Amino acid sequence: METKIMAQALGYVTQTENGEYEGTLAMGVNARIRIARNAAKEPGSKQPDFRIFSPQFGELGGGWTRTGKTSGREYVSLTLAHPMISTRRVYANLGPASGGQDGEFALLWNAA
């Protein structure tokens, strides 16, 4: 018998027309979030490609565009850091929402 492990989504977002994301972060806080492109990023720097904001909590973290080793597809790797969320940094990846439509993504916990 094969055992499947289901990832628990930390929240859900929808991609906007300008390539940013808006939705809700669950994790016990149920906060609205916006994952916005980092307009201040300088080419070649280690700054995040995206910054994560919440009206309730301000800036929550950043996101970096990565390429999957196996699939070769781009995805966004997120780091969340705020005392209202956790005492430690929380890592997640944006992945297509299960059963969702195009442009709907889940914030999937990443143990990295």
Secondary structure, 3 states (H helix, E strand, C coil): CCCCCCCCEEEEEEECCCCCEEEEECCCCCEEEEEEECCCCCCCCCCCCEEEEECCCEEEEEEEEEECCCCCCEEEEEEECCCCCCCCCEEEEEEECCCCCCCEEEEEECCC
